Amino acid sequence: MRSPVRISLLLLLGLWLQGISTPAAEAKVSDSVLEGLGPAQFILDLADGSRFLGTSETMLLSISLNRNRLDIPWRRVRSLLLETNSLQGILLLRNGERLIGEINLGRIELKTVVGKISVRRDLIREIRPTFSDRKQELNAKPQARVYYDEPMVEGHSFREWIGQTRATGTGIMKDDLEERPKEQDEITAEENVRRIGAAGVPFLLHLIRRGNGASAVFGFRILRELAQDAVPELQILMENPDDFTVRCATRALGAIGSSATNAIPALVDQLQRGNLTAAESLGEIGREAGPAIPIILYWQQQAAVTYDQPLIKALGEIGGVEALPSLMHILERIWAGYSDGKSDMNENQENRERVTIIAIGKLGVNAAPAVPLLAKKLRETDLASLSHLNRTIALVEALGNIGPASKEAMPILQKLTQTSERPFFRLQERTKTALARIGSP
């Protein structure tokens, strides 16, 4: 194997980090440490969505920390994220450390299967080094990929099938999408997306890097457990300098659901830093995200948080008895503001009310202390009003989900089963289901 072209990389990170005063000499890595490792293969993701893979013998990354120069082996680097139109960047190490500062980087030259390439620093969004055993590397061929091939099935692209599925519905809430039966074309589309399966994950990650993360989230929601290999990469993308990329990567982890449990610590870290989207994603992962409850409660109580529905949903999906007082307090405050009967809730408050009722119901038997509050509101609601239909259904289902502890609400629930008008048929069916869950009086 011919000697690959060396890449000369000089990265200067101007940082004020407490506790870092390691002399440069202590960070030098001897040749013996690197013995047995083959040339580094660098993955370059460009700002326009292109990707290059190539090899280099370069093994050290020179950085400046608090006026000390360090030579860090590339094998200890997980990712280098570069901001567009800025000298700022983020260096992520494999041991979990993160360094943020100014980066001075010129062109990067790689040897790829399409020849030698030279890429300007301002075109690069992310650099990731990978290494292999030298013996294996001797027999390996360098690879390059200038763009991602979008998977196809049945003559249609991955994105076309995703666009025809239920995941891209425009309902106010995910629950609304689950209420109506799926059309046959939706069923076919989901089947074809899952036929593509894990082979489509690299393309979905590519969409997030290119700033088209909304489509990617829809795809991850359909693939669910088939996309679990994307979890490590999505955690890296949550450290991206671009806020939209961070939000999309966060939502994608929630879309993968319980198969993304390994990402719980990273999502909790995002939540601690104020990324409230992480709360909803933790909720979608489920009960294993329990350690996040105190942080969710903290943010929910902050006056500066004007849109707290993701936090409320997460309390219902994850929480136990410790989440109930906060959820009940939210409902009491909402209802106290409209108790005079002279003003109507705006759309945001109606959605917030419904989300909170649903969250209480998802706590199941742990929400038994909320039964008097829910039953009282159900008795006070004008059951003949279509404008209150969504609230009534939410209350009925919440009482049913709580179970036998909701027996005191049975008289009003039984009254609802006698409604025969067509607009209330759905309410009648939900009430019968709730009564069955509560059991005999």
C-alpha positions, 0 to 999 in steps of 0.5 A, spaced: 500 500 500 502 506 497 504 511 503 497 516 503 498 523 503 499 527 509 494 532 512 497 538 515 492 540 520 493 546 525 487 547 530 487 552 535 482 552 540 482 559 545 479 556 551 478 559 558 477 552 562 478 551 569 483 546 572 486 545 565 494 547 566 497 541 563 504 542 560 504 540 552 510 536 554 505 531 558 500 531 552 505 528 547 504 521 545 509 517 543 510 513 537 509 506 541 502 508 543 500 509 536 503 502 534 499 497 531 494 503 528 493 504 521 492 510 517 486 515 520 480 515 515 476 521 516 469 522 514 468 529 512 460 532 512 460 538 508 455 544 509 451 542 503 450 535 505 456 532 501 460 527 504 467 525 503 471 519 506 479 518 505 485 516 509 491 520 512 497 518 516 496 524 520 495 521 528 495 528 532 491 534 533 494 540 535 490 545 539 492 550 544 489 550 551 490 556 556 496 558 552 498 551 552 499 547 546 497 540 546 498 534 541 491 530 542 491 523 538 486 523 533 484 516 535 481 520 542 477 524 538 469 522 536 468 529 532 470 536 530 464 540 529 465 547 525 460 553 525 459 555 518 461 562 517 465 562 524 471 560 527 468 557 533 467 549 533 466 544 538 471 538 539 468 532 542 472 527 545 471 519 546 471 519 553 465 524 553 469 531 554 467 537 550 472 543 548 469 549 545 473 555 542 476 558 536 478 553 531 484 555 525 483 550 520 486 551 513 484 546 507 484 538 508 487 534 503 485 526 503 486 520 499 480 517 496 477 512 491 476 518 486 483 521 487 486 526 492 481 532 494 482 538 498 477 541 501 476 548 504 475 549 512 469 553 511 465 548 507 466 543 512 461 542 518 463 536 521 470 531 521 470 524 524 476 520 525 476 512 525 481 507 525 482 500 524 488 495 525 494 496 521 493 489 518 486 490 516 488 497 513 493 494 509 487 490 505 482 495 505 480 500 500 479 507 501 472 509 500 469 516 498 461 518 498 460 525 495 452 524 496 447 519 499 443 515 495 436 515 497 433 509 498 428 507 493 422 501 493 417 500 488 419 505 484 418 511 489 423 514 493 424 514 501 421 521 502 416 520 497 413 514 502 414 517 508 410 523 505 404 518 504 404 516 511 400 517 518 407 520 521 406 527 517 399 528 519 397 535 521 393 534 527 394 538 533 396 532 537 399 525 535 393 522 539 389 525 533 392 522 528 391 515 532 384 516 532 381 515 525 383 508 521 389 508 517 387 509 509 390 503 505 395 508 502 398 510 509 398 502 511 402 501 504 407 507 505 409 505 512 410 498 510 414 500 504 418 505 509 419 499 514 421 495 508 427 500 507 428 499 514 435 500 517 438 501 510 435 508 510 438 511 517 444 514 513 440 518 509 435 520 514 441 522 518 444 526 512 437 530 512 438 532 519 445 535 517 443 538 511 437 542 515 431 538 512 430 534 519 423 535 519 422 529 514 428 525 517 424 525 524 417 523 520 422 517 518 425 515 524 418 515 527 416 510 522 422 506 523 422 506 531 426 500 533 429 499 526 433 505 527 436 504 533 443 504 530 442 511 529 442 513 536 450 514 537 450 519 531 444 523 533 447 524 540 453 527 537 448 531 532 445 534 539 452 537 540 451 541 533 452 549 533 446 549 529 439 550 534 435 547 528 439 541 527 439 540 535 432 540 535 431 535 530 436 530 533 433 531 539 426 529 536 429 523 532 431 520 539 424 521 541 421 518 535 425 512 535 422 511 542 424 505 547 430 503 543 433 509 544 434 508 552 442 509 551 441 516 549 437 518 556 443 521 559 445 525 553 437 527 553 437 529 560 443 533 559 440 537 554 434 538 558 438 541 564 441 546 559 434 548 557 433 544 551 425 543 552 424 539 546 428 533 550 423 533 555 418 530 550 423 525 547 424 523 554 417 522 555 416 518 548 422 513 551 418 512 557 418 510 564 426 508 564 427 516 563 424 517 570 431 520 573 429 526 568 422 528 572 425 532 577 428 537 572 422 537 568 418 539 574 423 544 575 422 547 568 415 547 568 415 551 574 419 557 571 415 563 569 420 564 563 417 558 560 411 560 556 410 553 552 410 548 557 406 542 553 412 538 552 413 538 559 406 536 561 406 530 556 413 528 559 410 528 566 404 523 564 409 519 560 414 518 565 412 520 571 409 517 577 406 519 584 411 525 584 408 528 577 401 528 579 401 534 584 404 539 579 399 536 573 393 537 578 395 544 579 396 546 572 389 544 571 386 548 577 389 554 575 387 553 568 380 552 570 380 558 575 381 563 570 375 561 566 370 559 572 366 566 571 363 563 565 364 569 561 370 568 557 372 562 553 379 559 552 383 560 547 386 555 542 392 554 546 389 554 553 384 548 550 390 544 548 394 545 554 388 543 558 387 537 554 394 535 554 394 536 562 388 531 562 391 526 558 397 526 562 394 525 568 390 519 565 397 516 563 399 516 570 394 510 571 392 508 578 397 513 581 392 519 579 387 516 583 387 523 588 385 526 581 379 523 581 374 528 585 377 534 581 376 530 574 369 528 576 367 535 578 369 538 572 365 532 568 359 534 571 360 541 570 361 541 563 355 542 558 355 535 555 351 538 549 356 543 547 360 540 541 365 546 543 366 542 549 367 535 546 374 534 546 375 536 553 369 531 555 373 525 551 379 527 555 376 527 561 372 520 560 378 517 558 383 519 563 378 516 568 377 510 565 385 509 565 385 511 572 381 504 573 377 502 579 379 508 583 374 512 578 368 509 581 365 515 584 365 518 576 360 512 574 353 516 575 355 521 570 359 516 565 353 512 565 349 518 563 354 519 557 352 512 554 345 514 553 347 520 548 345 518 541 346 524 537 351 522 531 356 528 533 357 524 540 357 517 537 365 517 539 364 520 546 359 514 547 364 509 545 369 512 549 365 512 555 363 505 554 370 503 554 372 507 560 366 504 564 369 497 562 376 499 565 373 502 572 369 495 573 362 494 576 360 499 582 
